[in-house]
């Protein structure tokens, strides 16, 4: 893998982590500030947070595999 490709993977991991953190923050704010009245928002925000975390995990696994080679 070229240094440029490795850098691109590192950038993708950072972006995925930032997105996952943003979703986690939204979930935290919902729990802290809007529940129980805002319970209808919970499934969508929780799913988006889960999906973002899965995307980060997949990107991170690719990076780790590339760094191991």
C-alpha positions in Angstrom: 0.0 0.0 0.0 1.3 3.4 -0.9 1.8 6.1 1.7 -0.9 8.1 0.0 -3.4 5.2 0.3 -2.5 4.8 3.9 -3.0 8.5 4.6 -6.4 8.3 2.8 -7.4 5.4 5.1 -6.3 7.3 8.2 -8.3 10.3 7.0 -11.4 8.0 6.5 -11.0 6.6 10.0 -10.8 10.1 11.5 -13.8 11.2 9.5 -15.8 8.2 10.5 -14.9 8.6 14.2 -15.9 12.3 14.0 -19.3 11.4 12.6 -19.8 8.6 15.1 -18.9 11.1 17.9 -21.4 13.6 16.5 -24.2 11.1 16.5 -23.3 9.9 20.0 -23.5 13.5 21.2 -27.0 13.9 19.7 -28.0 10.7 21.4 -26.6 12.0 24.7 -28.4 15.3 24.3 -31.6 13.5 23.6 -31.3 11.4 26.7 -30.2 14.2 28.9 -32.5 17.0 27.7 -35.5 15.6 25.9 -36.6 12.4 27.5 -39.2 11.2 28.3 -41.1 13.7 26.1 -38.8 13.2 23.0 -38.9 9.4 23.1 -40.1 9.3 19.5 -36.7 10.5 18.3 -34.9 7.8 20.2 -35.0 5.0 17.5 -33.8 7.1 14.6 -31.0 8.7 16.6 -29.9 5.4 18.1 -29.9 3.7 14.7 -27.9 6.6 13.2 -25.4 6.3 16.0 -25.1 2.6 15.6 -24.6 2.8 11.9 -21.9 5.5 12.3 -20.1 3.3 14.9 -20.2 0.3 12.5 -18.8 2.5 9.7 -16.0 3.6 12.0 -15.3 0.0 13.0 -15.1 -1.1 9.4 -12.8 1.8 8.4 -10.6 1.2 11.4 -10.3 -2.5 10.6 -9.2 -1.7 7.1 -6.6 0.7 8.4 -5.3 -1.8 10.9 -5.0 -4.5 8.3 -3.2 -2.1 6.0 -0.8 -1.1 8.7 -0.1 -4.7 9.6 1.1 -5.4 6.1 
